[in-house]
């Protein structure tokens, strides 16, 4: 059952890569990375948790910068 979450996260990453608008890309990618973090916590896969957590932070920084023109 947990594999379905991994597949859903992978599909969400793929969908995010098809986005032309950078804000939409960042939002969908952040959701996908969050799914991967949840998946990885369940599977106890620390490198994947680390990587996707960093990508979430990077995406959030870019979203805030774009929204507030920082």
C-alpha positions as CSV (number, residue, x, y, z in Angstrom):
1,X,0.0,0.0,0.0
2,X,2.8,2.4,0.8
3,X,4.2,1.9,-2.7
4,X,1.1,3.7,-4.0
5,X,2.2,6.8,-2.2
6,X,5.6,6.6,-3.8
7,X,4.1,6.2,-7.2
8,X,1.7,9.1,-6.6
9,X,4.6,11.3,-5.5
10,X,6.6,10.3,-8.6
11,X,3.6,11.2,-10.8
12,X,3.2,14.5,-9.0
13,X,6.9,15.3,-9.7
14,X,6.4,14.4,-13.3
15,X,3.3,16.6,-13.6
16,X,5.3,19.5,-11.9
17,X,8.0,19.2,-14.6
18,X,5.3,19.9,-17.3
19,X,4.3,23.2,-15.7
20,X,5.2,26.3,-17.7
21,X,4.4,28.8,-14.9
22,X,7.1,28.8,-12.3
23,X,4.8,29.4,-9.3
24,X,2.6,26.5,-10.3
25,X,5.7,24.4,-10.8
26,X,7.0,25.3,-7.3
27,X,3.6,24.6,-5.7
28,X,3.0,21.3,-7.3
29,X,6.7,20.3,-6.8
30,X,6.4,21.2,-3.1
31,X,3.3,19.0,-2.7
32,X,5.1,16.2,-4.5
33,X,8.2,16.6,-2.3
34,X,5.9,16.6,0.8
35,X,4.5,13.3,-0.4
36,X,8.0,11.9,-0.8
37,X,8.9,13.0,2.7
38,X,5.9,11.2,4.2
39,X,6.7,8.1,2.0
40,X,10.4,8.2,3.1
41,X,9.6,8.7,6.8
42,X,7.4,5.5,6.7
43,X,10.2,3.6,4.9
44,X,12.9,5.2,7.1
45,X,14.9,6.4,4.1
46,X,16.9,9.3,5.5
47,X,18.6,10.5,2.3
48,X,15.3,10.9,0.6
49,X,13.9,12.7,3.6
50,X,16.9,15.1,3.6
51,X,16.8,15.8,-0.1
52,X,13.1,16.4,-0.4
53,X,13.0,18.5,2.8
54,X,15.7,20.8,1.3
55,X,13.7,21.0,-2.0
56,X,10.6,22.0,-0.1
57,X,12.5,24.8,1.7
58,X,14.0,26.0,-1.6
59,X,10.6,26.0,-3.3
60,X,9.0,27.9,-0.4
61,X,11.7,30.5,-0.5
62,X,11.2,31.1,-4.3
63,X,7.4,31.2,-3.9
64,X,7.7,33.8,-1.1
65,X,10.2,35.8,-3.1
66,X,8.0,35.8,-6.2
67,X,4.9,36.7,-4.3
68,X,6.4,39.6,-2.4
69,X,8.9,40.6,-5.2
70,X,11.9,40.2,-2.8
